[in-house]
Structures are given as C-alpha cells and as structure tokens.
Amino acid sequence: VDGLWQMPDRNYKFSHELSNGQHVDFFALDTSGAQGHVRRRHPTMEKNMHQYKQILEERLEQSDANWKIVFAHHPIYTKGKLHGLIADCLRLEQYNVHGKLTKGYDLEKTFIERNVDLYITGHEHILQHNHVNGVHHFVVGASGGDHVRFYGGEDKSRSMTWWDKSYKEGFLAVFVTHSFIKAEFVDADCNTIYQVKIEK
C-alpha cells in the first residue's frame, strides 16, 4: 500500500491548505443506509445513517473553509430509473415508494443550509453534473463496472444540467484554488468531454 488511499472511518473529514492560506475541507459520508436491501440485511443502517448525517452537519457548521466538498457513494440526483429512488431517499425529507410516503434523509437541506459547494459521488455508471440550489453535484460512476449505463434506463422525467450522452468511460479531475474550482470530466483517452468553472 502506497498510502494514497486512506479511509480512516465510515465518515471523516480532512483539509487541504490553498496557496493564499485559506483551505478546502473534504467530508466523507457513508450513504449505505439509503439502499433498501442494505437496510433489510442490516436493520441498524437506517438509524446509523441519521447519526452520520448529524455528524456531517456538525462538521460542516464548524468548518470555516473557503470551499466545502462532500463525497459519498450515492448521488442525490441522477437520471437513472432504479437509482433515482435511492437519490430521492437521500435528498428528500419524504419520498414516494410504490405510492407510500417514506421518511428520507433530507440531505439537500443540509447541503444548502451549511453552504456545501460540491457533492461528488459514484454508484450510477455514467458521468453526470447537476447544479441545483447553489450546489454542484457530480456523479462519477463511469470509471469501472461492467459497462456505462443508467441502471433501469434513463428516467426522462428527471432533469440534469449535463450528462454524457455518448456513454463514455471516464473520471472527474478537480482543480481547486482560493477563487475558483475547475471540474473536468475526462474520458479514457484523456480527452476533456465536459468542464465547469465554479467561482467564489
């Protein structure tokens, strides 16, 4: 192990100092409790997820960082039909499961009220970007898996700022300065296929 990959806990925070003395804070969040089959196999996961959210909220409130970036496995926005339900569970206070209102985790409110700049995730095997309520959401699930796709197909009723209609494998490169963040989706041949500049 070369020390590059360090995940000390299910939820953790680390900081990186920027050239002007300001810093960017990164917050890891375990979102496994949003998946129905996980909650069925591990009944404590739903309760744990609410505790994880509370810890995240406390850390975000304590942070004086110039940029706040949260990362997790599951997105709160996706155009995928099957994974859209998991996104609803994470994003909303209540969401619809087969006609029944079910309690969600209300993460979007947390992100907005505590000034999160970026939320970076995977899970859905396609590159996506959504800019909603001041938060930039990046889904970077096209770097592995069996093939690039939406699970269950595309849900045309869900809006998205951008998604890769060419279904290419790729990754996200993020460049952080004190005044702006540049995020680039890069394909397997190292070509930039989409980029956005986020300024303070």
N, C-alpha and C positions, 0 to 999 in steps of 0.2 A: 504494500500500500504506500503510495507516494505522498499521502497527506492532503491531496487535492479535495477529495470528497470527505467532508466531515459533517455528520448529522448527529449531534450530541444528545438529542432528545426528540420526542414527537413534535414539540413546539419549542422554538428557541429564537433568539434574536442575536444579530451581530451588526457591527458598524464598520464603515469604511470612511476614512478621512479624505476630503476633497482638497484640491490644490490651494484653495483660499482659506483653509482651516475649518470650513463647515464640514458636515458629514452626511452620509446617506445611511439610513437604518433599514435592515432587511429583517423581515419577520416570517418565520416558518410556521405553518398551520397544518395540523393533521385534520383532514376533512373526511376521513374514512367513515365517520358516523352519518354521512349523507346517503350512503348506499344501503338500500333496503336489505339486501342479502347479508351485508355485514352486520346490521343491527339484529337480524334474525339469529345469526350464529353467535353473536357476542352482544347480549342484551344490555351490557353496561356502556356500549359505544355511544348511544344517543345521549345519555347523561354526561359522558366524558366530553362529547363534542360541545355541549353547552358550557362546560367548565373551560375547555380550550378557548372558546370564544371570549369568555370573561377575562382570561389571562391575556389574550391578544388585545382586548380593549384597554386593559390597564397599561400594557406596554406601549401602546400607541399614544395614550394620554400622557405618559411620562416622557415620551420622545420629543426632543427639540430639533430633530434632524431637518435639514433643508429638503430632503426627499424621504418619503416613506414607501417602501416596496414590500408588499406581502406576497409570499409564494406558497403554493399548495399543489395538491394533485388534481383536484376537481374544480372546473370553472363554474362561475355563477351565471355566465352567458354562453350559450352555444346554439348552433343551428341544427344540431343532431336531434333526431326524434327520441331515441331511447335515453340519451344522456341529458336531454333537456329537463327531464323530471328531477334528476339529481341537482341540476343547476337551480331549478325552482326551489327545491328543498333548502339549499344553501342561501339563496338570495332573499327569499320572502319570509315574512312572519307567518303566513299561512299559505299553503299551496294545495292544488286540487289533485287528488289521487283517485282516478276512476270515479269521479263525481262526489268524492268525500273530501271535505276540508281537513287538512292535516297540519299540525304545527311544524313550522320550518325554523331555520336558524337566524334569519333576518340579517345576514352578513352585509348586504348592500348598505343598510342603515349605518352599520358600524364603520364601513369604509368612508362613507360620505361625512359623517359627523366627526370622524377623527382624522380627516384630511389625508387619506391614503392616495398616493399618486398612481401607482401601478399595482395590478394584481396579475401575477404570472402563474400559469397552470399548464397541465397536460390533459391526460385522460382521453379526450376526443382526438382521434388520429388524423387531424387536419389543422392547418395554420389558420388562426382567426384573430382579428382585432376588433374590439368594440370600445367606443368612447361614450360613456354614459354617466351623467351627473358628476362630471369632473374627474372621473376615474378611468384610466386606460386599462382595459382587460386584454391580456394576450394569452391565447391558447396555443401551446407549442407541443402538440402530441404527434407530430408527423415525422419524428426522427427515429422511430422504431415501430415495432408491431408488425403485423402480417402485411397490411397494405394501407395506404392513405384513404380515409373514408370518414363519413359520418355514420355512427352506429345507428342502424334502423333507417338510414336515409336522411336526406335533408328535410328539415321542417321549414317549409316556405312561410309559415306564419310568424316565425321568429326573425327579427331584424338583426343585422350585424353591420358595423361600419365597413369591414372588409373581411373577406375570406378567400382562400386560394382555390379559385375555380379550376385551376389546372391540376389540382390534386398531386402536388409535388412533395417529395420528402424534403425536410429542411429543419432549420433551427432558428433561434432568435439570438441576435447579438445586441447587447445593450451597452451604450456608451454614456457614462454619467459625468456631468460637470456641475459646477455650482449653479449655472444659469439655465442649462437645458439638458434633456435626455434625448438621445437619438436611439430609436429601436428599429432594427432591420431584420426582416425575415430573409434568410439566406437559404438557397436550395442546395442540394447535394453536390452541385458543381461549383459552389461558392459564388453564385450569381445572386445579387440582391433582387428579390422579387416584389418587395414592398417595404416602405420605410415611413416612419413618422417622427417628427421632431416635437418634443414637448417642452415648452418654455415656462419658466417661473416669472 
